[in-house]
Amino acid sequence: MEMPRLPPGQTLTEKWPVLYYGGIPRIDLAKWMFTVEGEVDSPIRWTWDEFTALPRKSVRCDVHCVTAWSRFDNVFEGVPASEVIGRARPRAGAAFVMAHSYGDYTTNLKFDDLMQDDVVFAFTHDGRPLTPEHGGPCRLVVPRLYFWKSAKWVRGLEFMREERPGFWEQNGYHIRGDPWHEERYADVGFSGVGRGAQYSLACQGEMVGHIACTMAHGQPVVQVMSVP
């Protein structure tokens, strides 16, 4: 049986809502650096000019946000993750990866999810440079997982033998985030900054609401609230 294109619990939109915790980091491209470290034989550091000179590819994909919206047929262009991984030469047993971003955001991934053909470090979306609110100048794009796994403002990868939770995963979200299995939230409660916190929600540059993280019946709940 063919898998449905829209995952369960999702609503299709033609807009591209914006969700982020805290502020948008100011990134100076003259100082921008992408690093690959951890369980690799060839740790690497690239400047912006060096990284953007690597081979590129375009991918057409759907994106699915954990807050229940999906957007079809996005075109991202950037450096394939396989290109970065091949140059770093991960060691045997490096089954997990932590993506690190400017603004101290992190998200964890399985090595196999990162190695998919449609995973890129994107510079453009639908032919235009990624804007800062959408993760520019460079955003990781992992289409098979909920979009929080596609780290904005990405600045490097850390290869690991054991899995560690990233920012949202420490604050109530699922450790993997498969949309077709509705892996939205963990089976345990929030810890750290997530409990009771609010996050900004915008659409096409206009503030339209907030996200509030709470608990209900022992389970994490993310509630979208409109701006008064």
Secondary structure as UniProt FT lines:
FT   TURN            8..9
FT   STRAND          11..12
FT   STRAND          17..20
FT   TURN            29..31
FT   STRAND          33..38
FT   STRAND          44..47
FT   HELIX           48..52
FT   STRAND          57..64
FT   TURN            66..67
FT   STRAND          69..80
FT   HELIX           81..88
FT   TURN            92..93
FT   STRAND          96..101
FT   TURN            102..103
FT   STRAND          106..110
FT   HELIX           111..114
FT   TURN            117..118
FT   STRAND          120..125
FT   TURN            126..127
FT   STRAND          128..129
FT   HELIX           132..134
FT   TURN            135..137
FT   STRAND          139..141
FT   TURN            143..144
FT   HELIX           147..149
FT   TURN            152..153
FT   STRAND          154..160
FT   HELIX           168..171
FT   HELIX           179..181
FT   HELIX           192..194
FT   TURN            195..196
FT   STRAND          198..203
FT   TURN            204..205
FT   STRAND          206..216
FT   TURN            217..218
FT   STRAND          219..226
//
